[in-house]
Amino acid sequence: MEYVLKTKDVTKVYGKHKAVDQVSMHVEKGAIYGFIGKNGAGKTTFMRIVAGLAAPTMGEIELFGSKELESARIRIGSLIESPGLFANMTAKENLEVVRRQFGITDKHAVERMLEFVGLAETGKKKVKNFSMGMKQRLGIGIALFRNPDFLILDEPINGLDPEGIIEIRELLLKLNRERQITILISSHILGELSKIATYYGIIREGALIEEFDAKELNDRCRRCYKIVVDQTELAANILEEKFHIAGFDIPEKNTMRIFEQLDQTEQINKELILGGVNIKESYLAGQDLEGYFMELLGGGENV
Amino acid sequence: MFNLLKGECYKLIKSKAFYISCLVAVISVIFVYGMLITASKIQSGEMENGAAGVVVSEEEMQESSTPVLEKITSLDVLQQMYANFTVFIIAVFISIFVIGEYSNGVIKNVVGKGYARWKIFLSKYFFSIVTAVFFMILMTVVTVIVGCFVGEGQVAGGTFFMDLLRYAGIQLIICIAFCGVIVTVSELCRTLGAGIAINFAIATFSTVVAMGLDYLVQLILPRSDFKVSAYWCVSLMSDCPIKDMDVKFILHVLIVSAAWIVITAGAGIFHFNKADIK
């Protein structure tokens, strides 16, 4: 497995407060990694550490398989918190500063990037007169300017209207598909994040509590009829023979999840009992993505 | 590092604060000359004493006294400009130039992008010095040009241009040290309002504080001829003689300025390397 980012026990302490607590994250190459946590959970601090804006108190970071972070960070583009822009300059001038700072000789690179992020028509309009969405797009343009292989985006859709959110979503998908850019993205809008993320990391009180991929998330959130029985093998036979159900699994001993014919639960129970299976528990399980995230994050407020 | 300097240059060219500072520098020169012309007209009786807020002393009003415009040359005006205007312009502009990058977050666009942090700080430090030197040169040139228009007496005398070069050169060196102090204080502060206030206070009150410390040293060590103000760049700027500058003073200025440059650059690099970027 090739990882773009691998951290081990990364910790950041401010006084007595542990903002980031032994985070070991794994971001696979080509992934869109959704980083989820409540306000103050440590997402931004962790991203700032990875981007080189803050130093970890302890822990190890590996970027593109290398521990030489200064040189590896050349391949990173980041937009952390608000985009860093000169309000009195135009979009073109802001990109021109970056072009000169990094010695990019191709003068047309600025126009191309403006075109790419959809700001080619802004002309002499100063950034201070830009909408939130335009500023975010310019911030992403700056982050993309040196063709990074890894993009770190902290709340890039914050404060955007629905149209702006869709624009940014499509832009990120395009970057991931066409340019194979790996993306680490945090967002409060969980439903939106679930539309693009292929991998998830959940952070709570500074600690990364879980990492899983989109498939696993779908499995976890899938609606099912869950039964706890004494004989799973016998129960499986009855389900196949009597109901022709193939969509079930046994995630743990004595527990079965049935994904089909969820309107037939009464009949299923009856047949299982008649067949000699003892049912200890039975209930309909599964929830929507946001509900699942809320459960992981430990509460519904301020996510 | 050359690329970073190119970026700084572009930012300076696009900075509104830079052009406003240049304008303030030019206007302040014209303002000082305006006062001199008014004083001269009061002296010759063309205007009433107290007109436009300019009051000429009884002594100066007597017929036997030398006309103000002959007595005060462009070098004297320049001394006033350096000590009373340039330091403020530099303090305010550099505060905006350095701290502004933290306020609007653009510093994040370059930190952690492959450049060593010391290089980023030094490019900012160096370019701030270049800007300060530009302000000094601008003020010098404008003072001399306006002086030429005001009257021949302003730039008269065989040694005027030699004195000017020597004086402006030494002031330039002290100014570089002062600029280093301002850049480092801005880096340590990183908050625009507070940074401007602290740097403005340094430009305004630090000479008085240095004098107070001189007095304190005299009280504690009456036999010592050590003076704090002799080692403080802003005090050196106001105490720098216009003419008859001896080699000892020039060497002293060079050593003190070099020391301040090394100290401030070192402290700035150390802090920039250690501190997180918010």
Interface residues (C-beta under 8 A of the other chain):
Chain A: R48 A51 G52 L53 A54 A55 E70 S71 R73 I74 I76 S78 I80 E81 S82 P83 G84 L85 F86 A87 N88 M89 E93 E96 V97 V98 R100 Q101 F102 G103 I142 R146
Chain B: F2 N3 L4 K6 G7 C9 Y10 K11 K14 S15 K16 N104 G105 V106 I107 K108 N109 V110 V111 G112 K113 G114 A116 K274 D276 I277
